[in-house]
Amino acid sequence: MEFVDGVKKQEVMGIRAMEKLIRGGGEGQAVRVNGAVHAIRNMGEVAFVILRKAEGLVQCVYEEGKTDFDIRSLREECAVEASGKLHAEERAPQGFEIRLESLRILASPAEPLPLPVSKWKLNTSLETKLALRPISLRNVRERAKFKIQEGIVRGFREYLFSQGFTEIHTPKIVARGAEGGSNVFKLDYFGKKAELGQSPQFYKQTMVGVYDRVFETAPVFRAEKHNTTRHLNEYTSLDFEMGYIDGFGDVMAMETGMLQYVMGLLARDYQKELAMLGVVLPDVSRIPAVRFDEAKRLAAEKYGRRIRNPYDLEPEEELLIGRYFKEEYGSDFVFITHYPSKKRPFYAMDDPADPRFTLSFDLLFRGLEVTTGGQRIHDYREILAKMEKRGMDPEDIASYLMIFKYGMPPHGGLGIGLERLTMRLLDEQNVREAALFPRDVTRLEP
Amino acid sequence: MEFVDGVKKQEVMGIRAMEKLIRGGGEGQAVRVNGAVHAIRNMGEVAFVILRKAEGLVQCVYEEGKTDFDIRSLREECAVEASGKLHAEERAPQGFEIRLESLRILASPAEPLPLPVSKWKLNTSLETKLALRPISLRNVRERAKFKIQEGIVRGFREYLFSQGFTEIHTPKIVARGAEGGSNVFKLDYFGKKAELGQSPQFYKQTMVGVYDRVFETAPVFRAEKHNTTRHLNEYTSLDFEMGYIDGFGDVMAMETGMLQYVMGLLARDYQKELAMLGVVLPDVSRIPAVRFDEAKRLAAEKYGRRIRNPYDLEPEEELLIGRYFKEEYGSDFVFITHYPSKKRPFYAMDDPADPRFTLSFDLLFRGLEVTTGGQRIHDYREILAKMEKRGMDPEDIASYLMIFKYGMPPHGGLGIGLERLTMRLLDEQNVREAALFPRDVTRLEP
């Protein structure tokens, strides 16, 4: 009987291991690596073969007559395994190069690349980049964006674990949406009417009754027909919900702590990617918080923009508010609190001091809403009364209302749009740049 | 201007902190806690109030005349904040109790519980438990299952991060399914025909061309009409895919290493939950691997079961194979390799030694398939030829085939059904026990 014991001898070396080796006096040592041929610079008797690996690029040097293979057999995007001697070389991507002795082609492309992926910047339109996404992502700057996105999600989870949160997995096919029936993708579920979840709102609140504090990182779906630079029809939502809060300030404090942790993690583990994209991490040591009506007034006064609707924030107003807090307080972030009740879902808790407003907030990042959160109603009679006022039928969401009937602690939470947060962090102008395979009104592939 | 700086003073204590305090000589110290009233045992002048917190239960002792509240005002599932003195007490859930001095009710239920959630075991039918899922999960043994599930997902991610994998987020609304057009949930996507992804297969392979090794933990959707104890119509799939493999043995080795890490993490961080459910972690130090045809023969010979179809494994056969490897080798797991080509998708690599079989595997855990994986075709001409043989049109999946056209390394990967793995680990008989809010042919709520 054969057994698998989980130990695989590593014959090939990673970039980190080679960096360590060269720093530890490994000059001239024999190494074996694999990777994709990212670029070939053939200068006759000498050629540079740049290998692309997950961690970065590796410069290999081919000298005619010193190897067991013919450089002319090699093409870009061949997958290869190469052996040679390690040498320090300041001008090489990682500070070292491999002088090739042998090279084995593991796999070859059928056609030359449709895009110059090995260029520093892909000077192509967003349209082209997205149509050829499986290939354009092989560009090292393109893929660096999604490494940083990985770091955001890692940081979100790690911080919340450290704060006693439990991770949950809730269904995306649901009977009814959390925020009303419009703008949802509908589907037939074995003869029943179903939708794709617009948010895990009901489920995460439910789970506060079980674990006190929960989070989820999962896709959400919005059938909005907007075709803007800020909207996606499917995106990754970073959600958390916490019980036993004193107010929605606790939720903002938790988000601020999380952002501080995320920026620290990025600075520590994603330095190469940040440098490659020229990203300067924002200061999140403290984030100003201002009331909705006050924020509107401040921006209107400073920039001479008339307030058209006192109960709504237009995207241009968000930009001005973001600009105001950058100019006046040096902050890239600002919490806007006390959103009008009309603009918030029924489960939002109204401010007892003025029920036209809610105990809720948005977080703007450089003038773009990246988070919506707040305190939720936890009292059964209170939520029934608010539903009645809005003409909603409790029967429709009986399995959600069950949690209030049988008791819930005061609680609140938030949802963060991962792609929007990534987009702003990277200073991208279109949210599609921050989604691996974006879904918009015209895009269902790749 | 107000600022949020992310630091929230913790006035209330968690269970871990109190355990530490009592061990450090904190007998008699004043503490403040919050939680849900899980149970009240009123014995007249003395009452035990058991609080439910995320980490466990806390015993509070009420003595008439020593507190500022009336025990009769308290009901199960009230959310409370309580203060008192900490005392060691061997018979209490955490080895300590709090002698109450004051108690404040933060929120109250409208009705008494429909289920005795504070009982050790919920002696109700699965039907009732699922219908009342938001409440039945408040039972400490019910919720312990999903804490363990959290640990599996954490371990999966942590191990793969340590092995150089990158986490990805891929779309769930797709133009065409990864494994053919049957058994998919269909939806209208702004006038285009779309489906819910049955697996992130195409996307994770695509991302191997970008990051060499990738993983995703996300929902997948199967519109199968089976109503069995093993099937869900939406589940969480733990997927990984790795490039530069020497064969599918590398994938099995990675899974074995991951399982070893997960079991270690559970033993370290989820001890209370394991003990509560009486879970004995399986030995994963080595996992036997046996060919599909050989496994069928071994089970047939030992248990006298006739092989009806040499190209398929029936569920009963899987159970017998699981039993065989438990009896003969003491292993709860067994890799079944070389599945028939007919039973595998077109992208599976056929065995050059005998193309009727593939370089693929399933992992059985106590006789249940919990993983499907294998090596994939990486050569453009080879995948086109296999599609042609199966009567498939390459035009339908051109944006997937693009990756082979422009070059892919040899690669393979797997998908693990999180709920099935959890179910087997917990020795549950129905996969619904291992899904927070299961989706099956009859169940769309809660």
Chai-1 contact restraints between the chains, C-beta under 6 A:
chainA,res_idxA,chainB,res_idxB,connection_type,confidence,min_distance_angstrom,max_distance_angstrom,comment,restraint_id
A,M1,B,P288,contact,1.0,0.0,6.0,A-B,restraint_1
A,E2,B,A289,contact,1.0,0.0,6.0,A-B,restraint_2
A,F3,B,R286,contact,1.0,0.0,6.0,A-B,restraint_3
A,F3,B,P288,contact,1.0,0.0,6.0,A-B,restraint_4
A,V4,B,M252,contact,1.0,0.0,6.0,A-B,restraint_5
A,V4,B,A253,contact,1.0,0.0,6.0,A-B,restraint_6
A,V4,B,T256,contact,1.0,0.0,6.0,A-B,restraint_7
A,V4,B,I287,contact,1.0,0.0,6.0,A-B,restraint_8
A,V4,B,A289,contact,1.0,0.0,6.0,A-B,restraint_9
A,D5,B,R286,contact,1.0,0.0,6.0,A-B,restraint_10
A,G6,B,A253,contact,1.0,0.0,6.0,A-B,restraint_11
A,G6,B,T256,contact,1.0,0.0,6.0,A-B,restraint_12
A,G6,B,G257,contact,1.0,0.0,6.0,A-B,restraint_13
A,G6,B,Q260,contact,1.0,0.0,6.0,A-B,restraint_14
A,K8,B,A253,contact,1.0,0.0,6.0,A-B,restraint_15
A,N34,B,Y244,contact,1.0,0.0,6.0,A-B,restraint_16
A,A54,B,G164,contact,1.0,0.0,6.0,A-B,restraint_17
A,A54,B,Y211,contact,1.0,0.0,6.0,A-B,restraint_18
A,A54,B,D212,contact,1.0,0.0,6.0,A-B,restraint_19
A,E77,B,Y406,contact,1.0,0.0,6.0,A-B,restraint_20
A,E77,B,G407,contact,1.0,0.0,6.0,A-B,restraint_21
A,A79,B,P409,contact,1.0,0.0,6.0,A-B,restraint_22
A,L106,B,P409,contact,1.0,0.0,6.0,A-B,restraint_23
A,L106,B,P410,contact,1.0,0.0,6.0,A-B,restraint_24
A,A107,B,H378,contact,1.0,0.0,6.0,A-B,restraint_25
A,A107,B,P409,contact,1.0,0.0,6.0,A-B,restraint_26
A,A107,B,P410,contact,1.0,0.0,6.0,A-B,restraint_27
A,P109,B,Y406,contact,1.0,0.0,6.0,A-B,restraint_28
A,P109,B,G407,contact,1.0,0.0,6.0,A-B,restraint_29
A,A110,B,Y380,contact,1.0,0.0,6.0,A-B,restraint_30
A,A110,B,K405,contact,1.0,0.0,6.0,A-B,restraint_31
A,E111,B,K405,contact,1.0,0.0,6.0,A-B,restraint_32
A,L113,B,Y406,contact,1.0,0.0,6.0,A-B,restraint_33
A,P134,B,T206,contact,1.0,0.0,6.0,A-B,restraint_34
A,P134,B,M402,contact,1.0,0.0,6.0,A-B,restraint_35
A,P134,B,I403,contact,1.0,0.0,6.0,A-B,restraint_36
A,I135,B,Y406,contact,1.0,0.0,6.0,A-B,restraint_37
A,L137,B,V210,contact,1.0,0.0,6.0,A-B,restraint_38
A,R138,B,V210,contact,1.0,0.0,6.0,A-B,restraint_39
A,R143,B,V210,contact,1.0,0.0,6.0,A-B,restraint_40
A,E150,B,T166,contact,1.0,0.0,6.0,A-B,restraint_41
A,E150,B,E167,contact,1.0,0.0,6.0,A-B,restraint_42
A,G164,B,A54,contact,1.0,0.0,6.0,A-B,restraint_43
A,T166,B,E150,contact,1.0,0.0,6.0,A-B,restraint_44
A,E167,B,E150,contact,1.0,0.0,6.0,A-B,restraint_45
A,H169,B,T236,contact,1.0,0.0,6.0,A-B,restraint_46
A,T170,B,F437,contact,1.0,0.0,6.0,A-B,restraint_47
A,P171,B,E234,contact,1.0,0.0,6.0,A-B,restraint_48
A,P171,B,F437,contact,1.0,0.0,6.0,A-B,restraint_49
A,P171,B,R439,contact,1.0,0.0,6.0,A-B,restraint_50
A,K172,B,P219,contact,1.0,0.0,6.0,A-B,restraint_51
A,I173,B,E234,contact,1.0,0.0,6.0,A-B,restraint_52
A,I173,B,R439,contact,1.0,0.0,6.0,A-B,restraint_53
A,A175,B,L444,contact,1.0,0.0,6.0,A-B,restraint_54
A,A175,B,E445,contact,1.0,0.0,6.0,A-B,restraint_55
A,F185,B,L187,contact,1.0,0.0,6.0,A-B,restraint_56
A,L187,B,F185,contact,1.0,0.0,6.0,A-B,restraint_57
A,L187,B,L187,contact,1.0,0.0,6.0,A-B,restraint_58
A,Y189,B,L444,contact,1.0,0.0,6.0,A-B,restraint_59
A,F190,B,V441,contact,1.0,0.0,6.0,A-B,restraint_60
A,K192,B,L444,contact,1.0,0.0,6.0,A-B,restraint_61
A,A194,B,L444,contact,1.0,0.0,6.0,A-B,restraint_62
A,T206,B,P134,contact,1.0,0.0,6.0,A-B,restraint_63
A,V210,B,L137,contact,1.0,0.0,6.0,A-B,restraint_64
A,V210,B,R138,contact,1.0,0.0,6.0,A-B,restraint_65
A,V210,B,R143,contact,1.0,0.0,6.0,A-B,restraint_66
A,Y211,B,A54,contact,1.0,0.0,6.0,A-B,restraint_67
A,D212,B,A54,contact,1.0,0.0,6.0,A-B,restraint_68
A,P219,B,K172,contact,1.0,0.0,6.0,A-B,restraint_69
A,E234,B,P171,contact,1.0,0.0,6.0,A-B,restraint_70
A,E234,B,I173,contact,1.0,0.0,6.0,A-B,restraint_71
A,T236,B,H169,contact,1.0,0.0,6.0,A-B,restraint_72
A,Y244,B,N34,contact,1.0,0.0,6.0,A-B,restraint_73
A,M252,B,V4,contact,1.0,0.0,6.0,A-B,restraint_74
A,A253,B,V4,contact,1.0,0.0,6.0,A-B,restraint_75
A,A253,B,G6,contact,1.0,0.0,6.0,A-B,restraint_76
A,A253,B,K8,contact,1.0,0.0,6.0,A-B,restraint_77
A,T256,B,V4,contact,1.0,0.0,6.0,A-B,restraint_78
A,T256,B,G6,contact,1.0,0.0,6.0,A-B,restraint_79
A,G257,B,G6,contact,1.0,0.0,6.0,A-B,restraint_80
A,Q260,B,G6,contact,1.0,0.0,6.0,A-B,restraint_81
A,R286,B,F3,contact,1.0,0.0,6.0,A-B,restraint_82
A,R286,B,D5,contact,1.0,0.0,6.0,A-B,restraint_83
A,I287,B,V4,contact,1.0,0.0,6.0,A-B,restraint_84
A,P288,B,M1,contact,1.0,0.0,6.0,A-B,restraint_85
A,P288,B,F3,contact,1.0,0.0,6.0,A-B,restraint_86
A,A289,B,E2,contact,1.0,0.0,6.0,A-B,restraint_87
A,A289,B,V4,contact,1.0,0.0,6.0,A-B,restraint_88
A,H378,B,A107,contact,1.0,0.0,6.0,A-B,restraint_89
A,Y380,B,A110,contact,1.0,0.0,6.0,A-B,restraint_90
A,S399,B,E445,contact,1.0,0.0,6.0,A-B,restraint_91
A,S399,B,P446,contact,1.0,0.0,6.0,A-B,restraint_92
A,M402,B,P134,contact,1.0,0.0,6.0,A-B,restraint_93
A,I403,B,P134,contact,1.0,0.0,6.0,A-B,restraint_94
A,K405,B,A110,contact,1.0,0.0,6.0,A-B,restraint_95
A,K405,B,E111,contact,1.0,0.0,6.0,A-B,restraint_96
A,Y406,B,E77,contact,1.0,0.0,6.0,A-B,restraint_97
A,Y406,B,P109,contact,1.0,0.0,6.0,A-B,restraint_98
A,Y406,B,L113,contact,1.0,0.0,6.0,A-B,restraint_99
A,Y406,B,I135,contact,1.0,0.0,6.0,A-B,restraint_100
A,G407,B,E77,contact,1.0,0.0,6.0,A-B,restraint_101
A,G407,B,P109,contact,1.0,0.0,6.0,A-B,restraint_102
A,P409,B,A79,contact,1.0,0.0,6.0,A-B,restraint_103
A,P409,B,L106,contact,1.0,0.0,6.0,A-B,restraint_104
A,P409,B,A107,contact,1.0,0.0,6.0,A-B,restraint_105
A,P410,B,L106,contact,1.0,0.0,6.0,A-B,restraint_106
A,P410,B,A107,contact,1.0,0.0,6.0,A-B,restraint_107
A,F437,B,T170,contact,1.0,0.0,6.0,A-B,restraint_108
A,F437,B,P171,contact,1.0,0.0,6.0,A-B,restraint_109
A,R439,B,P171,contact,1.0,0.0,6.0,A-B,restraint_110
A,R439,B,I173,contact,1.0,0.0,6.0,A-B,restraint_111
A,V441,B,F190,contact,1.0,0.0,6.0,A-B,restraint_112
A,L444,B,A175,contact,1.0,0.0,6.0,A-B,restraint_113
A,L444,B,Y189,contact,1.0,0.0,6.0,A-B,restraint_114
A,L444,B,K192,contact,1.0,0.0,6.0,A-B,restraint_115
A,L444,B,A194,contact,1.0,0.0,6.0,A-B,restraint_116
A,E445,B,A175,contact,1.0,0.0,6.0,A-B,restraint_117
A,E445,B,S399,contact,1.0,0.0,6.0,A-B,restraint_118
A,P446,B,S399,contact,1.0,0.0,6.0,A-B,restraint_119
